[in-house]
């Protein structure tokens, strides 16, 4: 049975300020940037609404946390359990484990470890971490990233959290680099496949990485007329099905039309595709 999740980046303009971290190369430290957005619903309200709409999981960006106190994290855990919404992944888009600066890699690893602690307290199943901004195919950059990932995976495992990465950022911008990193990590980390992140030879590259995917960012492109490119979406879902993927399809919509309507359109399209592909029963 298909599991449908929502990627919280679909609601980047509705869940309050975005708190994003970047690297200040002059000061050699993190700096916080706050992007102002109205809080049209709190995270607990968002989770409740997801459950009411029949979504079974959430992938939530770290930048959308408005609070990380123990009481707040416990509230998220309880609300998710009562709403029947799995906290599938905590998404961390920033940081760079492939950096040549050893000092920066130590700072990044310590920062990621704090988010692993947050994930464990709130009940997230995974923390998704970007590998970094090295050049794709750079073997030494991949080795540096792999060393960081293995350390973080060892830290996260006893806390019940799985570390995964994604075809995200320049280092993992092609399938070969993704597969090389997974091999270097010796089975310690998992993978999230994103329909929209490979910019060339997309379908071939997706077919290569999807057998390793635990979650999918099921992103539909938007045509010039504003409608969803459901033909491209169909191809991507079929590739996932053919690979044996059985994890959450995390629906992702990044444009400005009614988000709930577009997510429902994508869910219905995926249901039709999965049913026709193999007579698969969907919720």
C-alpha positions as CSV (number, residue, x, y, z in Angstrom):
1,X,0.0,0.0,0.0
2,X,1.4,3.4,-1.0
3,X,2.4,5.7,1.9
4,X,2.0,9.4,1.3
5,X,4.0,12.0,3.1
6,X,4.3,15.7,2.7
7,X,7.6,17.6,2.4
8,X,7.3,20.7,4.6
9,X,9.2,22.8,2.1
10,X,5.9,22.8,0.3
11,X,4.7,25.2,3.0
12,X,7.8,27.4,3.3
13,X,5.7,30.5,3.3
14,X,3.1,29.4,5.8
15,X,4.9,27.9,8.9
16,X,6.6,31.1,10.2
17,X,10.2,32.4,9.9
18,X,12.8,30.2,8.2
19,X,15.9,29.9,10.4
20,X,18.8,28.8,8.1
21,X,22.4,28.4,8.9
22,X,25.3,29.2,6.5
23,X,29.0,29.2,6.8
24,X,30.9,32.5,7.3
25,X,34.3,31.8,5.7
26,X,35.8,35.0,7.2
27,X,34.8,34.2,10.8
28,X,35.0,30.4,10.2
29,X,31.8,29.8,12.0
30,X,28.1,29.4,11.3
31,X,25.8,32.3,11.0
32,X,22.0,32.4,11.3
33,X,19.8,34.0,8.7
34,X,16.1,34.5,9.4
35,X,13.8,34.8,6.5
36,X,10.5,36.3,7.5
37,X,7.3,34.5,6.8
38,X,3.9,34.6,8.5
39,X,3.0,31.7,10.8
40,X,-0.3,30.8,9.4
41,X,-0.3,27.5,11.3
42,X,2.0,26.1,14.0
43,X,3.9,22.9,13.4
44,X,1.5,21.0,15.8
45,X,-1.5,22.4,13.8
46,X,0.2,21.4,10.6
47,X,0.7,17.9,11.7
48,X,-3.0,17.6,12.9
49,X,-4.1,18.9,9.5
50,X,-1.9,16.4,7.7
51,X,-3.6,13.6,9.6
52,X,-7.0,14.9,8.9
53,X,-6.2,15.0,5.2
54,X,-5.1,11.4,5.2
55,X,-1.3,11.9,5.0
56,X,0.6,9.3,6.9
57,X,4.0,10.9,7.3
58,X,5.9,14.2,7.3
59,X,9.4,15.2,6.2
60,X,10.1,18.4,8.1
61,X,12.9,21.0,7.5
62,X,15.1,22.0,10.4
63,X,14.6,25.7,9.3
64,X,11.0,25.6,10.2
65,X,11.5,24.8,13.9
66,X,10.3,27.7,15.9
67,X,11.3,26.1,19.2
68,X,13.5,23.1,20.1
69,X,12.9,23.0,23.8
70,X,12.3,19.5,25.4
71,X,8.6,20.3,26.1
72,X,8.0,21.4,22.5
73,X,9.7,18.3,21.0
74,X,7.6,16.1,23.3
75,X,4.5,18.0,22.1
76,X,5.4,17.3,18.4
77,X,5.9,13.6,19.3
78,X,2.6,13.3,21.0
79,X,0.6,15.2,18.3
80,X,2.2,13.1,15.6
81,X,1.3,9.9,17.4
82,X,-2.3,11.0,18.0
83,X,-2.7,12.2,14.4
84,X,-1.3,9.0,12.9
85,X,1.5,10.9,11.2
86,X,5.0,9.3,11.1
87,X,7.8,11.8,11.5
88,X,9.7,10.2,8.6
89,X,12.6,12.6,8.2
90,X,14.2,15.7,9.6
91,X,15.6,17.6,6.6
92,X,18.9,19.4,7.0
93,X,19.7,21.2,3.8
94,X,22.7,23.2,4.9
95,X,26.3,22.3,6.0
96,X,29.1,20.6,4.1
97,X,30.8,17.4,5.3
98,X,33.0,17.4,2.2
99,X,34.7,20.7,3.0
100,X,38.5,20.8,2.7
101,X,38.7,22.8,6.0
102,X,39.0,20.3,8.8
103,X,37.8,22.9,11.3
104,X,34.7,23.5,9.3
105,X,34.0,19.7,9.1
106,X,34.2,19.5,12.9
107,X,31.8,22.4,13.3
108,X,29.4,20.9,10.8
109,X,29.5,17.4,12.5
110,X,28.8,18.9,15.9
111,X,25.9,20.9,14.5
112,X,24.4,17.9,12.8
113,X,24.8,15.9,16.1
114,X,22.6,18.5,17.8
115,X,19.9,18.0,15.2
116,X,20.2,14.3,15.6
117,X,19.5,14.8,19.3
118,X,16.4,16.9,18.3
119,X,15.2,14.2,15.9
120,X,15.5,11.5,18.6
121,X,13.6,13.6,21.2
122,X,10.8,14.4,18.8
123,X,10.5,10.8,17.4
124,X,11.9,11.3,13.8
125,X,12.9,8.1,12.1
126,X,15.6,9.7,10.0
127,X,17.8,12.8,9.6
128,X,18.5,13.6,6.0
129,X,21.9,15.4,5.6
130,X,23.3,17.0,2.4
131,X,26.7,15.6,1.5
132,X,28.1,19.1,0.5
133,X,29.2,21.4,-2.2
134,X,32.3,19.6,-3.5
135,X,32.5,18.9,-7.2
136,X,30.7,15.7,-8.4
137,X,33.1,12.9,-9.0
138,X,35.7,14.4,-6.6
139,X,36.8,11.2,-4.9
140,X,38.6,12.9,-2.0
141,X,35.5,15.1,-1.3
142,X,33.4,12.0,-1.3
143,X,35.8,10.3,1.1
144,X,35.7,13.3,3.5
145,X,31.9,13.3,3.4
146,X,31.8,9.6,3.9
147,X,34.0,9.8,7.0
148,X,31.6,12.4,8.5
149,X,28.5,10.4,7.6
150,X,29.9,7.2,9.2
151,X,30.7,9.1,12.4
152,X,27.2,10.6,12.5
153,X,25.5,7.3,11.7
154,X,27.3,5.7,14.7
155,X,26.2,8.6,16.9
156,X,22.6,8.4,15.7
157,X,22.1,4.6,15.7
158,X,21.8,4.1,19.5
159,X,19.3,7.0,19.6
160,X,17.0,5.2,17.1
161,X,17.6,7.6,14.3
162,X,18.7,6.6,10.7
163,X,21.1,9.0,8.9
164,X,20.3,9.4,5.2
165,X,21.5,11.6,2.3
166,X,20.0,12.7,-1.0
167,X,20.8,13.5,-4.6
168,X,21.1,17.1,-3.4
169,X,23.9,19.7,-3.8
170,X,26.8,19.7,-6.2
171,X,28.7,16.8,-4.7
172,X,25.8,14.4,-5.3
173,X,24.5,15.9,-8.5
174,X,25.0,12.7,-10.5
175,X,24.0,9.1,-9.8
176,X,27.6,7.8,-9.9
177,X,28.7,10.1,-7.1
178,X,25.6,9.1,-5.0
179,X,26.4,5.4,-5.4
180,X,30.1,6.0,-4.7
181,X,29.3,7.8,-1.4
182,X,26.9,5.0,-0.3
183,X,29.6,2.4,-1.1
184,X,32.2,4.4,0.9
185,X,29.7,4.6,3.9
186,X,29.7,0.8,4.0
187,X,25.9,0.5,4.5
188,X,25.8,2.8,7.5
189,X,23.5,5.4,5.8
190,X,20.4,5.4,3.7
191,X,19.2,7.4,0.7
192,X,16.4,9.7,-0.3
193,X,15.7,10.1,-4.0
194,X,14.4,13.4,-5.3
195,X,12.5,13.4,-8.6
196,X,13.6,16.9,-9.5
197,X,17.3,17.2,-8.6
198,X,19.1,15.5,-11.5
199,X,19.5,18.1,-14.2
200,X,20.7,15.9,-17.1
201,X,19.7,12.4,-18.2
202,X,17.2,12.4,-15.4
203,X,15.3,9.1,-15.9
204,X,18.5,7.0,-16.3
205,X,20.1,8.5,-13.2
206,X,16.9,8.1,-11.2
207,X,16.7,4.4,-12.2
208,X,20.3,4.0,-10.9
209,X,19.7,5.4,-7.5
210,X,16.1,4.5,-6.7
211,X,16.9,0.9,-5.7
212,X,18.7,2.5,-2.7
213,X,16.0,4.9,-1.7
214,X,14.1,4.7,1.6
215,X,12.0,7.8,1.0
216,X,11.2,9.8,-2.1
217,X,10.7,13.5,-2.7
218,X,7.9,13.1,-5.2
219,X,8.2,16.5,-6.9
220,X,6.1,17.4,-9.9
221,X,7.4,20.0,-12.3
222,X,5.2,22.9,-13.2
223,X,4.5,23.7,-16.9
224,X,4.5,27.2,-18.3
225,X,0.7,27.4,-18.1
226,X,0.9,26.7,-14.3
227,X,-0.3,23.1,-14.5
228,X,1.6,20.1,-13.2
229,X,3.7,18.1,-15.6
230,X,2.0,14.8,-14.8
231,X,3.7,13.0,-17.6
232,X,7.1,13.6,-16.1
233,X,5.7,12.7,-12.7
234,X,4.3,9.5,-14.1
235,X,7.7,8.5,-15.4
236,X,9.3,9.1,-12.1
237,X,6.8,7.2,-10.1
238,X,7.1,4.3,-12.5
239,X,10.8,4.3,-12.1
240,X,10.3,4.1,-8.3
241,X,7.9,1.3,-8.6
242,X,10.1,-0.7,-11.0
243,X,13.0,-0.3,-8.5
244,X,10.9,-2.0,-5.8
245,X,10.5,1.2,-3.7
246,X,8.0,0.8,-0.9
247,X,8.7,3.8,1.4
248,X,6.9,7.1,1.7
249,X,6.2,9.2,-1.3
250,X,6.9,12.6,0.2
251,X,4.8,15.0,-2.0
252,X,6.7,18.2,-2.8
253,X,5.2,21.3,-4.4
254,X,7.3,24.5,-4.5
255,X,5.2,27.0,-6.4
256,X,2.6,29.5,-5.3
257,X,-0.8,28.0,-6.2
258,X,-3.0,26.4,-3.5
259,X,-0.6,23.9,-1.9
260,X,-3.2,21.6,-0.5
261,X,-5.0,21.3,-3.8
262,X,-1.8,20.6,-5.7
263,X,-0.7,18.0,-3.2
264,X,-4.0,16.3,-3.6
265,X,-3.7,16.4,-7.4
266,X,-0.3,14.8,-7.1
267,X,-1.6,12.1,-4.7
268,X,-4.5,11.2,-7.0
269,X,-2.1,11.0,-9.9
270,X,0.3,8.8,-8.0
271,X,-2.6,6.5,-7.0
272,X,-3.6,6.1,-10.7
273,X,-0.1,5.4,-11.7
274,X,0.6,2.9,-9.0
275,X,-2.7,1.1,-9.5
276,X,-2.2,0.8,-13.3
277,X,1.5,-0.2,-12.9
278,X,0.8,-3.3,-10.9
279,X,-2.7,-3.5,-9.6
280,X,-1.3,-2.1,-6.4
281,X,-3.7,-1.3,-3.6
282,X,-3.4,2.3,-2.4
283,X,-4.9,4.1,0.5
